Amino acid sequence: MRDGTMQFRRRGHSRTGSSGMLDRPATIADETPLSGRDSVDAVIEKASAAFARCQAEDGHWAFELEADSTIPAEYILLNHYLDEIDDSVEVKLAAYLRATQESHGGWPLYHDGDFNISASVKAYFALKLTGEDVNAPHMIRARDAILAHGGAATANVFTRFTLALFDQVPWRAVPVMRVEALLAPKWFPFHIDKVSYWSRTVMVPLLILAALKPRARNPRCVGIEELFIVPAEKVGNYLHNPTGHWLGTVLLWCDRLANLCQPLFPKALERKAIDKALTFIKERLNGEDGLGGIFPAMANAAMAYDALGYPRDEPDCLIVRKSIDKLLALDGDQGYCQPCLSPVWDTGLGILAMQEAGYGGDHPVTKAAAEWLRGRQILDVKGDWAANRGHVRPGGWAFQYWNDYYPDVDDTAVVVMGLHRADPEGNREAIERAAEWIIGMQSKNGGWGAFDAENEYYFLQHIPFADHGALLDPPTSDVTARCVSMLAQLGYGADHPAVARGLEFLRREQENDGSWFGRWGNNFIYGTWSVLCAFKAAGEDMQADHIRKAAEWMKFRQRDDGGWGEDCASYWQHRRDEVKTSTPSQTSWALMGLMAAGDINSVNVRRGIDYLLRAPYKDGKWEEVYFNAVGFPRVFYLRYHGYSSYFPLWTLARYRALREGTITNLNYGM
């Protein structure tokens, strides 16, 4: 495991004894009756029935996906950039922004989180654009907090780029981003194929904007000069070394040199590069599901088309706008803009939970979900992943409704497990095609990334643009665990080369305290659950030292209320043990991990089940306001609204089946 350049991922030590094992006494079997308000059976029946009622007519599930305040703020900023203001929508987004302001005066990256300068600057600017009185108490508190943290000049690159578009900072406030980089050969230090899918789709239209340097229409002529300690044009140096590494310092000097050389770049070459960028965008517009299926890419595409003078009624402009507006989640007097939609992920996990709750492959609910999922498989498009795996046939699923260029390895593994459990023969063709793609997407080190193979160009993390630390998509433990689990469920033995290399990758990635890092869910609980299930599915000896060490770590992290929790701040190394509260999602992951490790009769598991039975829920949905996932660790966090529906249901159903002995082949990887 690398420990230098991938900034959000480092090994750590947590409360261990001299042996490296957690200092906590072992638990014993417990037959004490559960004290929850309802029995396990009653809760499973209520929750599964409620979940079935949430199913769409065509068989899929889709829950809201919430991010921090930056996405609704950026939606407002986009409208004012384009002069397409919709006051009826923006008043609801403004209400959401006011509601998510924290007691410290600013806006965090997640519920009940610390002040974040970039989120706060965008939220304040967006509120001011909607007509908020700058002398209102909440605006004064926000302004004071922003100035106390260094002012708008200290915001990240993406925020400063937005401010440059609105003429609030000079263009020297952002690194040099030449669109001609798209013409570079593959061997060049920077190539668009060397960054992650999300970076790719966001950066390509952003490069057009960087070349043209347009100015937002901003019809209300709103500015935020009051958020700068020193006037924006007088700030001496906006850029900084994102990693502190000597290479970052070298690249800062390269950026200064490139800035001096910008007038020398031939305009014809710039035009050629813009044309290539437009071709890239056009091929990946993705209909109403949008460029890359993610809001920042869609918004940048809309601004790029506008900067190039495209008429608003041009078909591509219309479809981009429609894809953006589909992300709005408005309810009553407030609402927000989602970063993307998650129907395939929700449906894949939902079908697994429902099957475990007793909705077998012949049940109409399961059959409808399976049919919908089969229809979403990507079979004809070789997406960007083919840059490193061109010999592999497509066969995966995306995260969103459609996103043909960017199938998701994690989603594909989950969907295959669901289809296989529902009807292995009837779904054989889809399953075999997906397994072929998954095996082909394995990286050389034995792990799997989410969207690309071999996406490990860590030197790029040092460029000034990469101050968010999320430029790459390297293999991770949670995605690798899902792939190993899927292959094992399909009958690939531990001696199969892909499985064997995946298992070895997971063993190498174990933290010193016994846990595993969770890239896409909070955090070590998520990662450890994923890996323990993979080891179980692959037939690993669950009494092996590394398994028991992980199980003891999980038991040690249990809270006094019987649940488990882990704060989003755990992605900072010095805060890796931070917890604010137990949550139903994280408790469910911990319990499924312990059950995979064979601890079904432990006191820890019974207390965890009791927590789920006592936790507030309504119509089958457990109450959960804390964020439970990540887009980019330390930068962008998520709250899957569906997690508190299907994960507790799934966990209780598995507990019941194991206790009653109705599962005889529990090698499930989830």
C-alpha positions, 0 to 999 in steps of 0.5 A, spaced: 500 500 500 502 506 498 503 511 503 505 518 500 501 521 495 494 518 495 492 523 501 486 521 503 488 514 504 494 512 510 495 506 515 494 508 522 494 505 529 488 505 533 487 503 541 491 497 540 495 493 545 502 490 544 500 484 540 496 489 535 489 486 537 484 491 540 484 491 548 477 489 549 475 482 552 472 477 548 464 476 548 460 470 549 454 467 547 447 470 549 440 468 549 437 474 553 431 476 550 431 482 545 428 488 548 426 492 542 419 495 541 417 490 536 420 483 534 425 481 529 419 478 525 414 484 526 419 489 524 422 485 517 414 484 515 413 492 516 419 494 513 419 489 507 412 491 506 413 498 506 419 497 501 415 494 496 410 500 496 416 504 494 418 500 488 416 504 481 411 501 476 417 498 472 420 495 478 426 499 480 427 503 486 430 510 487 431 514 493 434 521 494 441 522 494 443 528 498 450 532 498 452 538 502 450 545 500 455 546 494 450 543 489 444 547 491 449 553 491 452 551 484 445 550 481 443 557 483 450 560 481 449 556 474 442 560 473 445 567 474 451 565 470 446 564 464 441 569 466 436 563 467 433 565 474 427 561 476 425 564 483 420 559 484 425 554 485 431 558 488 427 560 494 426 553 496 434 552 495 435 558 499 430 555 504 435 549 504 441 553 505 439 557 511 436 550 514 443 547 513 447 553 516 451 550 522 452 553 529 459 555 527 456 560 522 458 557 516 456 550 512 460 544 513 461 538 508 456 533 511 451 534 517 453 536 523 460 537 520 466 542 521 466 549 518 468 549 510 471 555 507 469 553 500 462 550 501 461 557 506 463 561 500 458 558 495 452 558 500 453 565 502 454 567 494 448 563 492 443 566 498 446 573 496 444 572 489 437 570 491 436 576 494 437 575 501 439 581 506 446 581 507 445 584 514 440 579 516 443 575 522 444 568 518 448 572 513 452 576 518 454 570 522 456 567 515 460 572 513 464 573 520 465 565 520 468 566 512 473 572 514 475 568 521 477 563 516 481 567 511 476 569 507 474 567 500 481 567 497 482 561 501 477 557 498 479 551 493 480 551 486 473 549 484 470 555 488 475 560 485 474 558 478 467 559 479 469 566 482 473 568 476 467 566 472 463 571 476 469 576 476 470 576 483 477 574 483 482 575 477 484 569 473 491 568 476 487 565 482 486 559 478 492 554 476 493 554 468 489 549 465 490 549 457 485 546 453 491 544 448 492 538 454 487 534 450 491 534 444 497 531 448 499 524 446 498 518 451 505 518 453 505 525 456 505 526 463 498 529 463 493 525 459 485 525 460 485 518 460 490 518 466 485 521 471 478 518 474 472 518 470 469 524 474 475 528 473 475 527 466 467 529 465 468 535 469 475 537 466 473 537 459 468 543 459 472 546 464 478 547 460 473 550 454 471 555 460 478 556 462 480 558 454 475 563 453 474 566 460 467 568 459 464 572 464 457 570 468 451 574 466 449 576 473 443 580 471 443 582 478 450 585 479 451 581 485 458 581 488 461 578 494 467 583 495 465 583 503 468 576 503 475 578 502 480 580 507 484 583 502 481 586 495 481 580 491 485 583 485 491 585 491 491 578 493 499 576 492 498 568 491 492 564 490 495 557 489 499 553 494 502 546 494 496 541 495 500 535 498 506 539 501 511 534 497 517 537 493 514 535 487 508 540 488 513 546 489 516 544 482 509 544 479 507 551 482 513 554 479 511 550 472 504 553 473 508 560 474 512 559 467 506 556 464 502 563 466 507 567 463 507 563 456 500 563 455 500 569 450 504 565 446 500 559 445 497 559 437 490 560 437 489 555 431 491 550 436 487 552 441 481 552 437 483 545 435 483 543 442 476 546 443 473 542 437 476 536 440 473 537 447 466 539 444 467 532 440 468 529 447 462 532 450 457 530 444 459 523 444 457 523 452 452 527 453 448 521 455 441 524 454 436 526 459 441 523 464 447 528 463 454 528 461 457 523 466 451 523 470 453 528 475 451 535 476 458 538 476 460 536 469 453 537 466 453 545 469 460 546 466 457 543 459 452 548 460 456 554 461 461 551 456 456 551 450 453 558 452 461 561 452 461 558 445 455 562 443 450 556 442 443 558 442 439 556 448 434 552 443 439 548 440 438 541 442 444 539 445 443 545 450 436 543 451 438 536 453 443 539 458 439 543 461 433 538 462 438 533 465 440 538 470 433 540 472 432 532 473 436 533 479 432 537 483 429 534 489 423 539 491 418 538 497 414 543 500 417 550 502 424 547 501 429 543 496 436 541 494 439 539 487 442 532 487 449 531 485 446 525 481 441 519 481 442 512 484 437 508 481 441 502 479 445 502 486 438 502 490 435 497 486 441 492 486 441 493 494 434 493 494 433 486 491 438 483 495 435 486 501 428 483 499 430 477 497 433 476 504 427 478 507 423 472 504 421 475 497 424 470 493 426 469 485 418 468 483 415 474 487 413 479 483 417 484 487 423 481 485 421 479 478 420 486 476 426 489 479 430 483 476 427 485 469 428 492 470 436 491 472 437 486 466 434 492 461 440 496 464 446 492 462 451 496 458 452 491 452 454 495 446 458 501 448 466 501 450 466 507 454 472 510 457 474 504 461 477 501 454 483 506 454 486 501 458 482 495 457 480 495 450 480 488 449 474 486 454 467 486 452 462 491 455 457 488 460 457 492 466 451 497 469 452 504 471 450 507 477 445 512 474 439 510 470 443 510 464 451 512 463 453 508 458 460 510 457 461 510 465 459 503 468 460 502 475 464 496 477 461 496 484 454 497 481 455 491 477 458 486 482 452 488 486 447 487 481 450 480 479 449 478 486 442 480 486 440 477 479 444 470 481 440 469 487 433 471 484 434 466 478 441 464 476 439 460 470 434 465 467 439 471 468 445 466 466 447 470 459 447 477 463 451 474 469 456 471 464 457 477 460 458 481 467 463 477 470 467 477 464 467 484 464 469 484 472 475 480 471 477 484 465 477 490 469 481 487 475 488 492 476 495 489 476 495 489 483 489 485 484 484 490 486 479 493 482 477 501 482 470 503 481 470 505 473 477 504 471 483 499 471 490 502 472 488 509 474 494 510 479 498 516 476 499 519 483 504 524 481 498 528 478 495 529 485 501 534 486 499 539 481 496 545 483 489 544 480 488 537 485 487 541 491 481 537 492 485 530 492 480 526 488 483 526 481 484 518 481 480 512 481 485 507 484 483 500 486 480 500 493 478 495 498 471 496 498 470 495 491 475 489 490 471 486 496 465 486 492 468 483 486 471 478 490 464 476 493 461 476 486 465 471 483 465 467 489 458 467 489 458 465 482 462 459 483 469 462 482 474 458 487 479 461 491 484 458 487 481 462 480 487 467 478 482 473 479 479 471 486 486 469 488 489 476 486 483 479 489 484 476 496 491 477 496 490 485 495 485 485 501 490 482 505 495 487 504 490 492 505 488 491 512 490 496 517 494 495 523 488 495 527 485 490 523 480 494 519 479 496 512 479 503 509 472 504 506 473 509 500 465 509 498 462 509 505 463 511 512 468 509 513 472 503 516 466 500 518 464 500 511 470 497 509 471 492 514 464 489 513 465 489 505 472 485 506 469 480 511 463 478 507 468 477 501 472 473 505 466 469 507 464 468 500 471 466 498 471 460 503 477 463 507 478 460 514 474 465 519 478 463 525 484 466 521 488 471 525 487 477 520 479 475 520 479 475 528 483 481 529 478 485 524 472 482 528 475 484 535 476 491 532 468 491 530 466 489 537 471 494 540 467 500 536 460 498 538 457 504 542 454 504 549 447 504 546 448 497 542 449 501 535 455 503 531 457 509 528 463 513 525 464 520 523 465 523 516 471 526 519 474 519 520 477 520 513 482 525 516 488 520 519 488 524 526 480 523 527 480 516 525 476 514 531 471 520 531 464 518 532 458 523 534 452 518 534 450 511 532 446 510 525 442 504 523 446 504 516 453 503 520 450 499 525 447 494 519 454 494 516 457 492 523 452 487 524 453 483 517 460 484 518 460 480 525 455 475 522 460 473 516 465 472 521 461 467 525 459 471 531 452 470 530 451 468 537 455 474 540 453 479 545 455 484 540 450 482 535 444 481 539 445 488 542 446 491 535 440 487 533 436 490 539 439 497 537 435 496 530 429 494 533 429 500 538 431 505 533 426 510 531 423 508 524 416 510 520 413 506 514 419 501 514 425 507 514 429 508 520 431 515 522 438 517 519 440 524 518 447 523 518 451 522 512 453 515 510 457 515 504 463 519 500 464 522 493 471 524 495 474 523 502 475 529 505 472 533 500 465 531 498 460 527 502 453 524 501 447 521 504 443 516 501 436 516 503 435 509 501 440 506 506 436 507 512 431 503 508 434 497 506 440 495 510 437 495 517 431 490 513 437 486 510 441 485 517 435 483 521 433 478 515 440 475 515 440 475 523 433 471 523 435 466 518 442 465 521 438 464 528 433 459 525 438 455 521 434 457 514 440 459 511 445 453 509 449 456 504 451 463 507 457 464 503 454 471 501 459 476 499 454 482 502 
